[in-house]
Amino acid sequence: MKAKVAIIGGAGFGLGGIVDDAAAPYGNSKVRFTRLKRRRIAFIPRHGQEQIPPP
């Protein structure tokens, strides 16, 4: 899947969509593809898929 806009964000983004693997020079990452205001975006969480808020 492709997107023209990518967001690298932290915890708190509750997004639906499709999760896919993305290959990078430093290892693979999970990318969530979804729509925001009718645009296809790719969301990459800064701290991995498990978004556990700090204590």
Backbone as CSV, one residue per row, in Angstrom:
resi,resn,N_x,N_y,N_z,CA_x,CA_y,CA_z,C_x,C_y,C_z
1,MET,0.837,-1.170,0.000,0.000,0.000,0.000,0.889,1.243,0.000
2,LYS,0.409,2.320,-0.552,1.176,3.558,-0.616,0.368,4.707,-0.051
3,ALA,1.088,5.709,0.447,0.456,6.931,0.949,1.381,8.096,0.636
4,LYS,0.797,9.259,0.361,1.603,10.454,0.097,1.946,11.198,1.371
5,VAL,1.208,10.916,2.441,1.431,11.588,3.724,1.734,10.521,4.771
6,ALA,2.775,10.773,5.583,3.109,9.872,6.684,3.198,10.680,7.970
7,ILE,2.712,10.093,9.052,2.769,10.722,10.363,3.540,9.794,11.288
8,ILE,4.546,10.342,11.949,5.260,9.608,12.983,4.779,10.212,14.295
9,GLY,4.044,9.436,15.080,3.430,9.988,16.279,3.601,9.102,17.480
10,GLY,3.147,9.624,18.606,3.231,8.908,19.867,1.907,8.279,20.240
11,ALA,1.790,7.922,21.511,0.574,7.302,22.019,-0.572,8.306,21.948
12,GLY,-1.775,7.815,21.822,-2.935,8.678,21.817,-3.647,8.745,20.483
13,PHE,-3.028,8.239,19.439,-3.695,8.190,18.146,-4.447,6.875,18.061
14,GLY,-5.762,6.923,18.175,-6.580,5.726,18.052,-7.055,5.592,16.620
15,LEU,-6.288,4.913,15.802,-6.600,4.817,14.381,-6.970,3.397,14.006
16,GLY,-7.919,3.285,13.110,-8.219,1.993,12.513,-7.359,1.847,11.273
17,GLY,-7.681,0.926,10.439,-6.948,0.782,9.194,-6.260,-0.561,9.077
18,ILE,-5.369,-0.638,8.108,-4.654,-1.872,7.787,-3.211,-1.738,8.238
19,VAL,-2.709,-2.745,8.957,-1.315,-2.758,9.404,-0.506,-3.599,8.435
20,ASP,0.647,-3.072,8.042,1.517,-3.770,7.103,2.966,-3.586,7.544
21,ASP,3.842,-4.450,7.069,5.273,-4.327,7.351,5.916,-3.397,6.335
22,ALA,6.888,-2.615,6.805,7.658,-1.745,5.921,9.134,-2.027,6.161
23,ALA,9.854,-2.308,5.091,11.288,-2.583,5.198,12.059,-1.272,5.201
24,ALA,13.057,-1.195,6.068,13.918,-0.015,6.169,15.351,-0.488,6.372
25,PRO,16.333,0.351,6.110,17.730,-0.054,6.279,18.070,-0.518,7.699
26,TYR,17.339,-0.027,8.708,17.640,-0.369,10.102,16.700,-1.410,10.683
27,GLY,15.916,-2.038,9.836,15.004,-3.079,10.293,13.575,-2.808,9.833
28,ASN,12.735,-3.797,10.033,11.336,-3.661,9.630,10.534,-2.919,10.677
29,SER,9.459,-2.309,10.240,8.576,-1.563,11.127,7.136,-1.837,10.717
30,LYS,6.219,-1.694,11.653,4.790,-1.822,11.359,4.253,-0.443,10.990
31,VAL,3.494,-0.383,9.909,2.896,0.861,9.440,1.394,0.654,9.343
32,ARG,0.620,1.601,9.843,-0.833,1.529,9.765,-1.292,2.483,8.663
33,PHE,-1.990,1.949,7.671,-2.549,2.749,6.584,-4.016,3.013,6.883
34,THR,-4.411,4.278,6.813,-5.783,4.660,7.091,-6.115,5.926,6.310
35,ARG,-7.274,6.482,6.551,-7.664,7.727,5.876,-7.922,8.804,6.922
36,LEU,-7.515,10.014,6.590,-7.724,11.179,7.430,-8.169,12.310,6.523
37,LYS,-9.383,12.773,6.719,-9.972,13.806,5.853,-9.865,13.424,4.375
38,ARG,-10.246,12.198,4.085,-10.285,11.637,2.722,-8.917,11.481,2.071
39,ARG,-7.844,11.602,2.820,-6.498,11.357,2.270,-5.934,10.089,2.881
40,ARG,-5.281,9.291,2.055,-4.648,8.078,2.546,-3.356,8.477,3.263
41,ILE,-3.213,8.030,4.509,-2.010,8.329,5.274,-1.387,7.044,5.791
42,ALA,-0.115,7.144,6.114,0.602,6.065,6.778,0.990,6.576,8.160
43,PHE,0.667,5.809,9.205,0.998,6.191,10.571,2.025,5.225,11.121
44,ILE,3.122,5.781,11.637,4.180,4.973,12.239,4.315,5.415,13.694
45,PRO,4.037,4.519,14.655,4.189,4.897,16.053,5.669,4.968,16.438
46,ARG,6.046,6.003,17.177,7.446,6.188,17.579,7.961,5.074,18.457
47,HIS,7.087,4.508,19.286,7.533,3.539,20.283,6.994,2.144,20.021
48,GLY,6.733,1.806,18.778,6.251,0.480,18.443,4.731,0.395,18.490
49,GLN,4.207,-0.781,18.191,2.766,-0.983,18.110,2.092,-0.959,19.479
50,GLU,2.766,-1.422,20.512,2.185,-1.454,21.849,2.231,-0.058,22.438
51,GLN,1.123,0.638,22.407,1.069,2.010,22.901,0.609,2.010,24.348
52,ILE,1.539,1.757,25.248,1.248,1.720,26.675,1.604,3.077,27.264
53,PRO,0.623,3.795,27.837,0.946,5.091,28.413,1.870,4.963,29.631
54,PRO,2.683,5.974,29.896,3.573,5.906,31.055,2.773,5.863,32.356
55,PRO,3.379,5.325,33.431,2.671,5.217,34.715,2.379,6.575,35.339
